[in-house]
């Protein structure tokens, strides 16, 4: 108790599930920062989809719903009509899968950004 370094994403998510007030405040702050970054990306690049990943974002309905709410409130309305914000479908190992695409791009000469 009292050692922040011992708090893992699963402990944090369990605290959220139990309606822990400090965990909720932290999640609200995290959602605010994440939403601000996404709003800037949406307003600048007008993407069709934003995919969230990471240990705290994966299977975290609290974060996903709050980020969506904030983004759709703050981004330019015309740019959010078709926008989808969703968690990664690649699971927690998305980094490994994403890293594997780099050599594949060289082998097959394609770009994931075109």
Number of C-alpha atoms within 10 A of each C-alpha: 5 6 6 7 6 9 11 12 14 11 12 18 22 13 15 19 13 11 11 13 11 12 18 19 12 13 19 16 12 16 23 17 13 17 24 17 12 20 23 15 14 20 16 12 10 16 14 13 13 15 11 16 20 16 14 17 20 19 17 16 12 16 22 18 13 18 23 17 13 17 24 18 13 15 19 16 12 10 17 21 10 11 17 12 18 16 17 17 12 13 14 16 12 14 12 10 12 10 10 11 13 13 10 12 12 10 9 8 8 11 11 7 4 4
